[in-house]
C-alpha cells in the first residue's frame, strides 16, 4: 500500500525534474544534481510486469533529492 501511494508522487517528481532541466544552465550545480537524481531513478517497468516485489524504491533512499523553493 505504501508503494502504491508513493508511486504517483515519484512519477510526478521525475516528470517535474525532466521539465526543469532545460530551464536552467546545464553547467550549474542544480543541473548536475537533477541529472544525478534522474540517473538514480529506476527505469519504468510495464504495468503487466509490476508486482510488490518487482520494483523496489525505498523512500528513505539516500539518493532522493529534495528541492526547496
DSSP file (Angstrom, degrees, kcal/mol; ACC not computed):
  #  RESIDUE AA STRUCTURE BP1 BP2  ACC     N-H-->O    O-->H-N    N-H-->O    O-->H-N    TCO  KAPPA ALPHA  PHI   PSI    X-CA   Y-CA   Z-CA
    1    1 A X     >        0   0    0      0, 0.0     4,-1.7     0, 0.0     5,-0.2   0.000 360.0 360.0 360.0 -39.4    0.0    0.0    0.0
    2    2 A X  H  >  +     0   0    0      1,-0.2     4,-2.1     2,-0.2     5,-0.2   0.911 360.0  48.7 -60.3 -43.0    2.9    2.4    0.8
    3    3 A X  H  > S+     0   0    0      1,-0.2     4,-2.5     2,-0.2    -1,-0.2   0.883 107.0  55.8 -65.7 -38.0    4.4    1.8   -2.6
    4    4 A X  H  > S+     0   0    0      1,-0.2     4,-0.6     2,-0.2    -1,-0.2   0.864 111.8  43.6 -63.4 -35.4    1.0    2.4   -4.3
    5    5 A X  H  X S+     0   0    0     -4,-1.7     4,-0.6     1,-0.2    -1,-0.2   0.853 116.6  46.6 -75.9 -35.5    0.8    5.8   -2.6
    6    6 A X  H  X S+     0   0    0     -4,-2.1     4,-2.6    -5,-0.2     3,-0.3   0.816  96.2  73.3 -78.0 -31.4    4.4    6.7   -3.3
    7    7 A X  H  X S+     0   0    0     -4,-2.5     4,-2.5     1,-0.2     5,-0.2   0.897  97.5  45.4 -56.0 -48.7    4.5    5.7   -7.0
    8    8 A X  H  X S+     0   0    0     -4,-0.6     4,-2.2     1,-0.2    -1,-0.2   0.852 112.8  53.0 -65.0 -30.7    2.4    8.6   -8.4
    9    9 A X  H  X S+     0   0    0     -4,-0.6     4,-2.4    -3,-0.3    -2,-0.2   0.934 111.7  44.3 -67.5 -45.3    4.4   11.1   -6.2
   10   10 A X  H  X S+     0   0    0     -4,-2.6     4,-2.7     2,-0.2    -2,-0.2   0.875 112.1  53.2 -67.0 -36.9    7.7    9.8   -7.6
   11   11 A X  H  X S+     0   0    0     -4,-2.5     4,-2.2    -5,-0.3    -1,-0.2   0.920 111.1  46.3 -62.2 -42.9    6.3    9.8  -11.2
   12   12 A X  H  X S+     0   0    0     -4,-2.2     4,-2.4     2,-0.2    -2,-0.2   0.899 112.6  50.2 -66.8 -40.5    5.3   13.4  -10.8
   13   13 A X  H  X S+     0   0    0     -4,-2.4     4,-2.6     2,-0.2    -2,-0.2   0.921 109.9  50.4 -62.7 -44.2    8.7   14.3   -9.3
   14   14 A X  H  X S+     0   0    0     -4,-2.7     4,-2.2     1,-0.2    -2,-0.2   0.915 111.9  47.3 -61.6 -43.0   10.5   12.6  -12.1
   15   15 A X  H  X S+     0   0    0     -4,-2.2     4,-2.3     2,-0.2    -1,-0.2   0.906 111.0  52.0 -64.3 -41.2    8.4   14.5  -14.7
   16   16 A X  H  X S+     0   0    0     -4,-2.4     4,-2.0     2,-0.2    -2,-0.2   0.909 108.8  50.4 -62.2 -42.5    9.0   17.8  -12.9
   17   17 A X  H  X S+     0   0    0     -4,-2.6     4,-1.9     1,-0.2    -1,-0.2   0.920 110.1  50.0 -61.9 -43.4   12.8   17.2  -12.9
   18   18 A X  H  X S+     0   0    0     -4,-2.2     4,-0.7     1,-0.2    -1,-0.2   0.894 111.7  49.3 -60.4 -39.6   12.7   16.5  -16.6
   19   19 A X  H  < S+     0   0    0     -4,-2.3     4,-0.3     1,-0.2    -1,-0.2   0.837 112.2  47.6 -69.4 -33.1   10.7   19.7  -17.2
   20   20 A X  H >X S+     0   0    0     -4,-2.0     3,-1.5     1,-0.2     4,-0.6   0.807  93.6  76.3 -79.6 -30.4   13.1   21.8  -15.1
   21   21 A X  H >< S+     0   0    0     -4,-1.9     3,-1.1     1,-0.3    -1,-0.2   0.866  94.7  47.1 -54.6 -45.2   16.3   20.6  -16.6
   22   22 A X  T 3< S+     0   0    0     -4,-0.7    -1,-0.3     1,-0.2    -2,-0.1   0.673 105.5  63.3 -71.9 -12.4   16.1   22.6  -19.9
   23   23 A X  T <4 S+     0   0    0     -3,-1.5     2,-0.3    -4,-0.3    -1,-0.2   0.573  99.9  57.7 -87.7  -9.1   15.2   25.8  -18.0
   24   24 A X  S << S-     0   0    0     -3,-1.1     2,-0.1    -4,-0.6     0, 0.0  -0.795 100.0 -80.8-120.9 163.0   18.5   26.1  -16.1
   25   25 A X    >   -     0   0    0     -2,-0.3     3,-1.4     1,-0.2     6,-0.4  -0.386  34.9-137.1 -61.5 132.0   22.1   26.3  -17.1
   26   26 A X  T 3  S+     0   0    0      1,-0.3    -1,-0.2    -2,-0.1    -3,-0.0   0.686 101.8  52.3 -65.5 -18.7   23.5   22.9  -17.9
   27   27 A X  T 3  S+     0   0    0      4,-0.1    -1,-0.3     5,-0.0    -2,-0.1   0.442  85.3 110.6 -97.3  -0.7   26.7   23.6  -16.0
   28   28 A X  S <> S-     0   0    0     -3,-1.4     4,-2.0     1,-0.1     5,-0.1  -0.334  78.4-119.1 -74.1 155.7   25.0   24.7  -12.8
   29   29 A X  H  > S+     0   0    0      1,-0.2     4,-2.3     2,-0.2     5,-0.2   0.844 115.5  57.1 -60.3 -32.8   25.3   22.5   -9.6
   30   30 A X  H  > S+     0   0    0      2,-0.2     4,-2.5     1,-0.2    -1,-0.2   0.923 105.8  48.4 -65.2 -43.3   21.5   22.3   -9.7
   31   31 A X  H  > S+     0   0    0     -6,-0.4     4,-2.6     1,-0.2    -2,-0.2   0.899 110.9  51.6 -62.4 -39.7   21.5   20.8  -13.2
   32   32 A X  H  X S+     0   0    0     -4,-2.0     4,-2.2     1,-0.2    -1,-0.2   0.914 110.6  48.2 -62.3 -42.6   24.2   18.3  -12.1
   33   33 A X  H  X S+     0   0    0     -4,-2.3     4,-2.5     2,-0.2    -2,-0.2   0.889 111.3  50.2 -65.8 -39.7   22.0   17.3   -9.1
   34   34 A X  H  X S+     0   0    0     -4,-2.5     4,-2.6     2,-0.2     5,-0.2   0.932 110.9  48.3 -65.1 -45.2   18.9   16.9  -11.3
   35   35 A X  H  X S+     0   0    0     -4,-2.6     4,-2.1     1,-0.2    -2,-0.2   0.902 111.8  50.6 -61.7 -39.8   20.8   14.7  -13.8
   36   36 A X  H  X S+     0   0    0     -4,-2.2     4,-1.6    -5,-0.2    -2,-0.2   0.933 111.4  48.0 -61.5 -46.2   22.2   12.6  -10.9
   37   37 A X  H  X S+     0   0    0     -4,-2.5     4,-0.9     1,-0.2    -2,-0.2   0.903 111.4  49.5 -62.8 -42.2   18.7   12.2   -9.5
   38   38 A X  H  < S+     0   0    0     -4,-2.6     3,-0.4     1,-0.2    -1,-0.2   0.870 109.7  51.5 -65.9 -36.1   17.3   11.2  -12.8
   39   39 A X  H  < S+     0   0    0     -4,-2.1    -1,-0.2     1,-0.2    -2,-0.2   0.818 108.2  53.0 -69.0 -29.3   20.0    8.7  -13.4
   40   40 A X  H  < S+     0   0    0     -4,-1.6    -1,-0.2    -5,-0.2    -2,-0.2   0.661  86.7 101.9 -80.4 -16.3   19.3    7.1   -9.9
   41   41 A X  S  < S-     0   0    0     -4,-0.9     2,-0.1    -3,-0.4     3,-0.1  -0.445  82.1-111.6 -68.4 137.8   15.6    6.7  -10.7
   42   42 A X        -     0   0    0     -2,-0.1    -1,-0.1     1,-0.1     2,-0.1  -0.415  36.9-104.0 -66.6 146.9   14.7    3.1  -11.6
   43   43 A X        -     0   0    0      1,-0.1    -1,-0.1    -2,-0.1    -3,-0.0  -0.412  46.2 -90.6 -69.9 146.7   13.6    2.6  -15.2
   44   44 A X        -     0   0    0     -2,-0.1     2,-0.4    -3,-0.1    -1,-0.1  -0.266  37.0-150.6 -60.4 142.9    9.9    2.2  -15.8
   45   45 A X        -     0   0    0     -3,-0.1     5,-0.1     2,-0.0    -1,-0.1  -0.956  28.3-103.4-113.9 131.9    8.5   -1.4  -15.7
   46   46 A X    >>  -     0   0    0     -2,-0.4     3,-2.1     1,-0.1     4,-0.7  -0.242  30.4-120.3 -54.2 141.6    5.5   -2.2  -17.8
   47   47 A X  G >4 S+     0   0    0      1,-0.3     3,-0.9     2,-0.2    -1,-0.1   0.822 111.5  61.7 -55.7 -33.8    2.4   -2.4  -15.6
   48   48 A X  G 34 S+     0   0    0      1,-0.2    -1,-0.3     3,-0.0    -2,-0.1   0.719 108.3  44.0 -68.0 -17.9    1.8   -6.1  -16.6
   49   49 A X  G <4 S+     0   0    0     -3,-2.1    -1,-0.2     2,-0.0    -2,-0.2   0.494  91.3 109.0-101.9  -5.7    5.2   -7.0  -15.1
   50   50 A X    <<  +     0   0    0     -3,-0.9     2,-0.3    -4,-0.7     3,-0.0  -0.447  34.1 151.1 -76.1 142.6    4.8   -4.9  -11.9
   51   51 A X     >  -     0   0    0     -2,-0.2     4,-1.2     1,-0.0     3,-0.4  -0.930  61.2 -91.5-152.7 174.2    4.3   -6.6   -8.5
   52   52 A X  T  4 S+     0   0    0     -2,-0.3    -2,-0.0     1,-0.2    -1,-0.0   0.847 128.8  39.3 -59.6 -32.8    5.1   -5.6   -5.0
   53   53 A X  T  4 S+     0   0    0      1,-0.1    -1,-0.2     3,-0.1     3,-0.1   0.619 103.5  69.8 -93.4 -13.7    8.4   -7.5   -5.3
   54   54 A X  T  4 S+     0   0    0     -3,-0.4     2,-0.5     1,-0.2    -2,-0.2   0.886 104.6  33.1 -75.7 -38.6    9.3   -6.5   -8.9
   55   55 A X     <  +     0   0    0     -4,-1.2     2,-0.5   -10,-0.0    -1,-0.2  -0.965  66.1 179.3-125.1 117.5   10.0   -2.8   -8.3
   56   56 A X        +     0   0    0     -2,-0.5     2,-0.3    -3,-0.1    -3,-0.1  -0.972   9.8 163.5-119.5 121.7   11.6   -1.6   -5.0
   57   57 A X        -     0   0    0     -2,-0.5     4,-0.1   -16,-0.0     2,-0.0  -0.799  30.3-143.7-134.9  90.8   12.3    2.0   -4.5
   58   58 A X    >   -     0   0    0     -2,-0.3     3,-1.5     1,-0.2    -2,-0.0  -0.319   4.3-144.1 -62.3 132.5   12.9    2.7   -0.8
   59   59 A X  T 3  S+     0   0    0      1,-0.3    -1,-0.2     3,-0.0     5,-0.1   0.813  99.7  58.0 -66.7 -30.0   11.5    6.1    0.2
   60   60 A X  T 3  S+     0   0    0      3,-0.0    -1,-0.3     2,-0.0    -2,-0.1   0.194  77.7 144.4 -85.1  18.3   14.4    6.6    2.7
   61   61 A X    X   -     0   0    0     -3,-1.5     3,-1.4     1,-0.2    -4,-0.0  -0.302  54.5-136.5 -58.6 135.5   16.9    6.2   -0.1
   62   62 A X  T 3  S+     0   0    0      1,-0.3    -1,-0.2     3,-0.0    -3,-0.0   0.600 100.2  68.5 -69.4  -8.4   20.0    8.4    0.3
   63   63 A X  T 3   +     0   0    0    -23,-0.1     2,-0.4     2,-0.1    -1,-0.3   0.347  69.8 116.9 -92.5   6.8   19.7    9.3   -3.4
   64   64 A X    <   -     0   0    0     -3,-1.4     2,-0.5    -5,-0.1   -27,-0.0  -0.627  57.6-144.8 -78.3 128.5   16.5   11.2   -3.0
   65   65 A X        -     0   0    0     -2,-0.4     2,-0.5   -31,-0.1    -2,-0.1  -0.807   8.4-158.5 -96.1 129.8   17.0   14.9   -4.0
   66   66 A X        -     0   0    0     -2,-0.5     2,-0.5     2,-0.0    -2,-0.0  -0.944   6.8-169.4-110.6 123.5   15.0   17.5   -2.1
   67   67 A X        -     0   0    0     -2,-0.5     2,-0.5     2,-0.0    -2,-0.0  -0.957   1.2-167.1-115.2 123.1   14.5   20.8   -3.7
   68   68 A X              0   0    0     -2,-0.5    -2,-0.0     1,-0.1     0, 0.0  -0.915 360.0 360.0-109.3 134.1   13.1   23.7   -1.7
   69   69 A X              0   0    0     -2,-0.5    -1,-0.1     0, 0.0    -2,-0.0   0.432 360.0 360.0-105.4 360.0   11.9   26.8   -3.4
